[in-house]
């Protein structure tokens, strides 16, 4: 298993930026595809972005395209989510997750999850 810890959340105003980090420990980080998910009140835990093991492919939910960027640094065992032009509807708990299988937007394809970091965007 791999252990994941998210950080970087906070309370910001609409239009501001945040960068979330997810630090991994345990098994080899480069063996995992990585995803960012978010869970807002009244909604399901939904995909935000994914990145493959060597960062050769990325994909985003339609609601964040052009505003968010996922990246990873395998030497530092860390995946990032750069969030620009934040909107109140981005308010949620953000989770990172690791998958040993194919890259996917499905929650059940991920083997390990962090505890989440809170992002709150005021208008």
C-alpha positions in Angstrom: 0.0 0.0 0.0 0.9 3.7 -0.4 0.1 6.3 2.2 -1.2 9.7 1.0 -1.4 13.1 2.8 -3.0 16.2 1.2 -2.1 19.8 2.1 -2.5 23.3 0.8 -6.2 24.0 1.3 -7.6 27.1 2.8 -10.1 29.9 2.7 -9.8 32.2 -0.3 -11.9 34.7 -2.3 -13.2 34.1 -5.8 -10.6 34.7 -8.4 -7.7 33.6 -6.1 -5.3 30.7 -6.6 -4.3 27.7 -4.5 -1.8 24.8 -5.0 -2.7 21.5 -3.4 0.0 18.9 -2.7 -0.3 15.2 -2.1 2.7 13.5 -0.6 3.1 9.7 -0.9 5.1 7.2 1.1 5.4 3.4 1.2 5.5 1.6 -2.1 7.0 3.0 -5.3 5.1 6.2 -6.2 5.9 5.9 -10.0 3.9 2.6 -10.1 0.6 4.5 -9.5 -1.7 6.5 -11.7 -2.9 9.5 -9.6 -6.2 11.3 -9.4 -7.7 14.3 -7.6 -11.3 14.1 -6.5 -13.6 16.5 -4.6 -16.6 16.2 -2.3 -18.9 19.2 -1.9 -22.0 19.2 0.4 -24.9 17.6 -1.4 -22.8 16.1 -4.1 -20.9 12.8 -4.7 -17.1 12.5 -4.5 -16.3 13.3 -8.2 -13.2 13.3 -10.4 -11.3 16.6 -10.8 -8.2 15.5 -12.7 -6.0 12.5 -13.4 -2.3 12.0 -14.4 -0.6 8.8 -15.5 2.5 7.2 -13.9 5.1 9.0 -16.0 2.9 12.1 -16.5 2.4 11.4 -20.2 -1.4 11.9 -20.1 -3.7 14.2 -18.1 -7.4 14.7 -18.2 -9.8 17.1 -16.4 -13.5 17.4 -15.5 -15.3 19.9 -17.7 -16.0 22.2 -14.8 -12.2 22.8 -14.2 -10.7 22.7 -17.7 -8.6 25.8 -18.4 -8.4 26.7 -14.7 -6.8 23.7 -12.9 -3.5 21.9 -13.7 -2.5 18.5 -12.4 1.2 17.6 -12.3 3.6 15.2 -10.5 7.2 15.0 -9.4 8.1 11.3 -9.0 11.5 12.2 -7.5 9.7 13.9 -4.7 6.8 11.4 -4.5 4.3 14.2 -4.8 1.3 15.1 -7.0 0.0 18.7 -7.3 -3.2 20.4 -8.3 -2.7 24.1 -9.3 -6.1 25.8 -9.0 -6.5 29.2 -10.6 -9.6 31.5 -11.0 -11.3 29.8 -8.1 -15.1 30.0 -7.9 -17.5 29.5 -5.0 -18.6 26.2 -6.6 -15.1 24.9 -6.2 -15.7 24.7 -2.4 -15.2 21.1 -1.3 -12.9 18.7 0.4 -10.2 17.6 -2.1 -8.8 14.1 -2.0 -5.9 12.5 -3.8 -6.0 8.9 -4.8 -3.7 6.2 -6.2 -4.5 3.5 -8.7 -2.2 0.6 -9.8 -4.5 -0.2 -12.8 -5.4 1.9 -15.8 -6.0 5.6 -15.5 -9.7 6.2 -14.7 -12.3 8.7 -13.5 -14.1 6.0 -11.5 -13.7 6.0 -7.7 -13.7 2.2 -7.4 -10.5 2.0 -9.6 -8.4 3.7 -6.9 -6.7 1.6 -4.2 -5.5 4.3 -1.7 -7.0 7.6 -0.6 -5.7 10.5 1.5 -7.8 12.1 4.3 -8.6 15.3 2.3 -7.9 19.0 2.5 -10.6 21.7 2.8 -10.9 24.4 0.1 -13.4 27.2 0.7 -14.0 29.9 -1.8 -16.1 33.0 -0.8 -17.8 35.4 -3.2 
